[in-house]
Amino acid sequence: MSAQFDFARPTANYEEVLVFYRDIVGLRVLAQWRNHSGYDGVVFGLPGAPVHMELLQFGESPRIPERNPENQLVLYLSGPEALAAACKRFADHGQTPVVAANPYWTDRGAVLFEDPDGWLVVLAPWTFE
């Protein structure tokens, strides 16, 4: 089967998450719209990957779901060098790592950061091939 996979979530900080995921995380903007029937949105993706993340803002102050330390975006990187480069990009933008609630990530050398909405991004130094 040939398909694409997209997941979406609301944001209360549209401009900040746009900068965070585009400039700091390094995801490519595949689509973006403003005030389409009251919605602002952006779709992020990795080059050549059929998985996309869509962030939406509707109205003045959207209510986003309560934060949970297990609600994470996990990016599996190609090793320790890729992890170090990604962590440097975060540090260069004033981001500091946060402590993982689940020791699985720390035990395996992953590093976590918080996005502008308080959701966690996990940078894991391995891939599943």
Salt bridges, closest charged atoms under 4 A:
GLU15 OE2 - ARG34 NH1 2.81
ASP23 OD1 - ARG22 NE 2.69
ASP40 OD1 - ARG34 NE 3.84
ASP92 OD2 - LYS88 NZ 2.79
ASP115 OD2 - ARG9 NH2 2.31
ASP117 OD2 - ARG9 NH1 3.15
